[in-house]
Amino acid sequence: MFQNFRYILFLLAFIVASFGYVQATSDVRTVTVTGKVSGDGGTRRGITATRYAVTTREHGELPLLKMPVIGYAFGAEDAWHTIPQGRAVQVRVGHWPPSFLGTSRHYIMKVY
């Protein structure tokens, strides 16, 4: 039983450290929104999820991160609807999954 407890603690520490790393390496950018995109996308396990993204002049397409704790958990749709099209907005952009795990992609973590 103690072995399982240590494994769970290690796993929780790794997850917290990953979230902290993503937050620490993220930055605030001003982007001009040229369009908005939403649609159903599949995940690795075959679960369908709605994907929300904005198209920007500076960085191309930037999806909204729906990962709890570091970004929008269940509020990605509401945030996506409030982003004004054709205007400059400030967003916090981070890499998910963390870049030290291999391939990562830019995501909007927060809209100001």
Contacts in CASP RR format, 6 or more apart in sequence:
PFRMAT RR
TARGET T0000
AUTHOR 0000-0000-0000
METHOD contacts of the structure
MODEL  1
MFQNFRYILFLLAFIVASFGYVQATSDVRTVTVTGKVSGDGGTRRGITAT
RYAVTTREHGELPLLKMPVIGYAFGAEDAWHTIPQGRAVQVRVGHWPPSF
LGTSRHYIMKVY
18 97 0 8 1.000
18 98 0 8 1.000
18 101 0 8 1.000
19 69 0 8 1.000
19 70 0 8 1.000
20 70 0 8 1.000
21 98 0 8 1.000
21 100 0 8 1.000
22 70 0 8 1.000
22 94 0 8 1.000
22 95 0 8 1.000
22 96 0 8 1.000
22 98 0 8 1.000
22 109 0 8 1.000
23 70 0 8 1.000
23 109 0 8 1.000
25 94 0 8 1.000
25 95 0 8 1.000
25 98 0 8 1.000
25 99 0 8 1.000
26 92 0 8 1.000
26 93 0 8 1.000
26 94 0 8 1.000
26 95 0 8 1.000
26 109 0 8 1.000
27 92 0 8 1.000
27 93 0 8 1.000
27 94 0 8 1.000
28 90 0 8 1.000
28 91 0 8 1.000
28 92 0 8 1.000
28 93 0 8 1.000
28 112 0 8 1.000
29 58 0 8 1.000
29 59 0 8 1.000
29 90 0 8 1.000
29 91 0 8 1.000
29 92 0 8 1.000
29 93 0 8 1.000
30 88 0 8 1.000
30 89 0 8 1.000
30 90 0 8 1.000
30 91 0 8 1.000
31 54 0 8 1.000
31 56 0 8 1.000
31 57 0 8 1.000
31 58 0 8 1.000
31 59 0 8 1.000
31 62 0 8 1.000
31 88 0 8 1.000
31 89 0 8 1.000
31 91 0 8 1.000
32 56 0 8 1.000
32 57 0 8 1.000
32 58 0 8 1.000
32 86 0 8 1.000
32 87 0 8 1.000
32 88 0 8 1.000
33 54 0 8 1.000
33 55 0 8 1.000
33 56 0 8 1.000
33 83 0 8 1.000
33 84 0 8 1.000
33 85 0 8 1.000
33 86 0 8 1.000
33 87 0 8 1.000
33 88 0 8 1.000
33 89 0 8 1.000
34 55 0 8 1.000
34 56 0 8 1.000
34 57 0 8 1.000
34 85 0 8 1.000
34 86 0 8 1.000
35 54 0 8 1.000
35 55 0 8 1.000
35 85 0 8 1.000
35 86 0 8 1.000
36 52 0 8 1.000
36 53 0 8 1.000
36 54 0 8 1.000
36 55 0 8 1.000
36 80 0 8 1.000
36 83 0 8 1.000
36 85 0 8 1.000
37 51 0 8 1.000
37 52 0 8 1.000
37 53 0 8 1.000
37 54 0 8 1.000
37 55 0 8 1.000
37 61 0 8 1.000
38 50 0 8 1.000
38 51 0 8 1.000
38 52 0 8 1.000
38 53 0 8 1.000
38 80 0 8 1.000
39 50 0 8 1.000
39 51 0 8 1.000
39 52 0 8 1.000
40 48 0 8 1.000
40 49 0 8 1.000
40 50 0 8 1.000
40 51 0 8 1.000
41 48 0 8 1.000
41 49 0 8 1.000
41 50 0 8 1.000
41 51 0 8 1.000
42 48 0 8 1.000
42 49 0 8 1.000
43 49 0 8 1.000
49 66 0 8 1.000
50 77 0 8 1.000
51 63 0 8 1.000
52 63 0 8 1.000
52 64 0 8 1.000
52 66 0 8 1.000
52 76 0 8 1.000
52 77 0 8 1.000
52 79 0 8 1.000
52 80 0 8 1.000
53 61 0 8 1.000
53 62 0 8 1.000
53 63 0 8 1.000
53 64 0 8 1.000
54 61 0 8 1.000
54 62 0 8 1.000
54 64 0 8 1.000
54 80 0 8 1.000
54 83 0 8 1.000
54 108 0 8 1.000
55 61 0 8 1.000
55 62 0 8 1.000
56 62 0 8 1.000
59 93 0 8 1.000
59 106 0 8 1.000
62 91 0 8 1.000
62 93 0 8 1.000
62 106 0 8 1.000
62 107 0 8 1.000
62 108 0 8 1.000
63 105 0 8 1.000
63 107 0 8 1.000
63 108 0 8 1.000
64 72 0 8 1.000
64 76 0 8 1.000
64 79 0 8 1.000
64 80 0 8 1.000
64 107 0 8 1.000
64 108 0 8 1.000
65 71 0 8 1.000
65 72 0 8 1.000
65 76 0 8 1.000
65 94 0 8 1.000
65 96 0 8 1.000
65 107 0 8 1.000
65 108 0 8 1.000
65 109 0 8 1.000
66 72 0 8 1.000
66 73 0 8 1.000
66 74 0 8 1.000
66 75 0 8 1.000
66 76 0 8 1.000
67 73 0 8 1.000
67 96 0 8 1.000
70 96 0 8 1.000
70 109 0 8 1.000
71 109 0 8 1.000
71 110 0 8 1.000
72 79 0 8 1.000
72 109 0 8 1.000
72 110 0 8 1.000
79 111 0 8 1.000
82 111 0 8 1.000
83 89 0 8 1.000
83 111 0 8 1.000
89 111 0 8 1.000
89 112 0 8 1.000
90 111 0 8 1.000
90 112 0 8 1.000
91 108 0 8 1.000
91 109 0 8 1.000
91 110 0 8 1.000
91 111 0 8 1.000
91 112 0 8 1.000
92 108 0 8 1.000
92 109 0 8 1.000
92 110 0 8 1.000
92 112 0 8 1.000
93 106 0 8 1.000
93 107 0 8 1.000
93 108 0 8 1.000
93 109 0 8 1.000
94 106 0 8 1.000
94 107 0 8 1.000
94 109 0 8 1.000
95 104 0 8 1.000
95 105 0 8 1.000
95 106 0 8 1.000
95 107 0 8 1.000
96 104 0 8 1.000
96 105 0 8 1.000
96 107 0 8 1.000
97 103 0 8 1.000
97 104 0 8 1.000
98 104 0 8 1.000
END
